Amino acid sequence: MSKQLPPADVAILSRPEVRELFARDAMRSSRTAGAAAVQDFELFATDWGFDLGAIRIPVHIWQGDADRNVPPHHARLLHDAIPGSVLHELAGEGHLMAFDHFEDIGTALNRAVTQP
């Protein structure tokens, strides 16, 4: 599996505490986990039923430019479609970048909802 991941994700998954989280999650997954994954793919490929251009609340999009699960281009498309959105594209980061940027993400989101 590590051959398919960017180096940043391999490094995060090599941490014992992260491996433990993923192992615990896998052991506790529900019977509907597979159906949820299918639903995610269906939603990705169909009309979401609302206009992204109509969103008026603060939106921050966090994306690693080395993400192989969600191509960075998708984040840019969302950013271009959502007025006033903020795109945080992180160089060299993969899909698991939130593990290393959790505090930055929380701070940015807190600012977005507390500032007029």
C-alpha positions in Angstrom: 0.0 0.0 0.0 2.8 2.4 0.8 4.0 2.4 -2.8 0.7 4.0 -3.8 0.9 6.8 -1.2 2.9 10.0 -1.4 5.9 10.1 1.0 4.1 12.5 3.3 1.2 10.0 3.9 3.7 7.1 4.3 5.5 9.1 7.0 2.2 9.9 8.9 1.1 6.2 8.7 4.4 5.1 10.1 3.7 6.8 13.4 2.6 4.2 16.0 -0.2 6.4 17.3 -1.6 6.9 13.8 -1.3 3.1 13.0 -3.2 2.4 16.2 -6.0 4.8 15.2 -6.4 3.2 11.8 -6.3 -0.3 13.3 -9.0 0.6 15.8 -11.1 2.2 13.2 -10.9 -0.9 11.0 -11.8 -3.2 13.8 -14.8 -1.1 14.8 -16.1 -0.4 11.3 -19.8 -1.0 10.8 -21.6 -3.3 8.5 -22.6 -0.2 6.4 -19.0 1.0 5.8 -18.9 -0.5 2.3 -22.3 1.1 1.4 -21.1 4.4 2.7 -18.0 4.3 0.4 -20.3 3.5 -2.5 -22.5 6.4 -1.6 -19.5 8.7 -1.5 -18.5 7.7 -5.0 -22.1 8.2 -6.2 -22.3 11.6 -4.7 -19.0 12.6 -6.3 -20.3 11.6 -9.7 -23.7 13.2 -9.6 -25.3 16.6 -9.2 -25.3 17.7 -5.6 -28.6 19.4 -5.8 -27.4 22.9 -4.9 -25.4 25.7 -6.5 -21.9 26.0 -5.0 -22.0 29.7 -6.1 -24.9 30.3 -3.7 -22.8 29.4 -0.6 -22.5 32.5 1.6 -20.9 31.1 4.7 -17.1 31.0 5.2 -15.5 28.0 3.4 -11.9 26.9 3.8 -10.6 24.1 1.6 -7.5 22.3 2.7 -5.7 20.2 0.1 -2.3 18.6 -0.1 -0.8 19.0 -3.5 0.6 15.4 -3.4 -2.8 13.9 -2.5 -3.5 10.8 -4.6 -7.0 10.2 -3.1 -8.5 13.5 -4.0 -6.7 15.2 -6.8 -5.7 18.8 -6.0 -7.5 19.9 -9.2 -10.8 19.1 -7.4 -10.0 21.5 -4.6 -9.3 24.2 -7.1 -12.6 23.5 -8.9 -14.5 23.9 -5.6 -12.5 27.0 -4.7 -13.3 28.6 -8.0 -17.0 27.8 -7.7 -17.5 28.9 -4.1 -17.4 32.8 -3.7 -15.0 34.0 -1.1 -13.7 30.5 -0.3 -10.1 30.2 0.9 -7.9 27.5 -0.6 -5.1 26.2 1.5 -3.0 24.1 -0.8 -0.1 22.6 1.1 3.1 21.7 -0.8 4.2 18.1 -0.5 1.3 17.1 1.7 -1.0 14.1 1.0 -4.5 13.0 1.9 -3.6 12.7 5.6 -2.2 16.2 6.0 -4.8 17.1 8.7 -2.7 15.0 11.2 0.1 17.6 10.9 -2.1 20.7 10.4 -4.9 20.1 12.8 -4.1 23.1 14.9 -3.8 25.4 11.8 -7.1 24.1 10.4 -8.9 24.7 13.7 -7.4 28.2 14.1 -8.5 29.2 10.6 -12.0 27.8 11.0 -12.4 29.4 14.4 -11.3 32.8 12.9 -13.8 32.3 10.0 -16.8 31.8 12.3 -15.9 34.4 14.9 -14.9 37.3 12.7 -17.7 39.4 11.1 
